[in-house]
Amino acid sequence: MGAGVAYGYAWILGRHWNLEAEIGFGYSFVRYDVFRCAGCGKKVASDKTHHYVGPTKAALNLVYVF
């Protein structure tokens, strides 16, 4: 579960080219299980939770417009 906001901007470089930048900030709540290793599959802990607040997205795109 999570929520966030993102902001982006586009610069026109030429007739067919644009440069776009975007950054996002948000909150995420996750529930997970902890395993000792992927091979043996022994579960160490279950139903742990974690809250995350911070950057969730960053992008820099070069766009060709037909």
N, C-alpha and C positions, 0 to 999 in steps of 0.2 A: 504494500500500500504506500502511496506517496503522492506528493503534489509539488508543483514548482512553477516558476515563471522563466521565460526566456526572452531575450532581446536580440534582435538582429538588424543588420544594416547592409545595404547593397550599394556599391560604387560602380558607376558606368565607366568602363575603361575604353570602349570603342563601340563601333556599330554592332558588333556581334559578341563582345566580351564584357562580362561583369565580374566583379569580385564581391563575395558575400562573407560576412563574419557574423557569428552567433555565439552567445554565451547563455548558459542557464544556471539557475540556482534553485535548490529545492530541499525537500524533506522526504526521507524514506524510512519506513518501518519494516523490518524483515524478521521472520521467524525461521530458524534453521536447526539442523542436527550436526553434531561434531563426530567425525570418524577418525580412528587412529591412523589408518592408511587406506588408500584406494584398493590395494590388493587383498588385504585380509577382511576388510569390511566390518571390523569390530567397532560398534558404536560406543563412544566415550560419554557423550551427553546428548540429551534430546530437548527439543522445544526451547532453545535459547532464543533470546531476542536482541535486536540491535537497532538503535535509532541513529540516523545519519542526517546531518544538516550541512550543506555545503554545495560546491559546484557539481552539477550533474551533466553538463553538456558544454562542449567547446567545439566550434567548427570554423573552418576557413575554406571556402569553396571558390573555385574558378569555374565560371559558367559560360558556356557557348550558347547564344541565342540564335535560332534559325531565322 
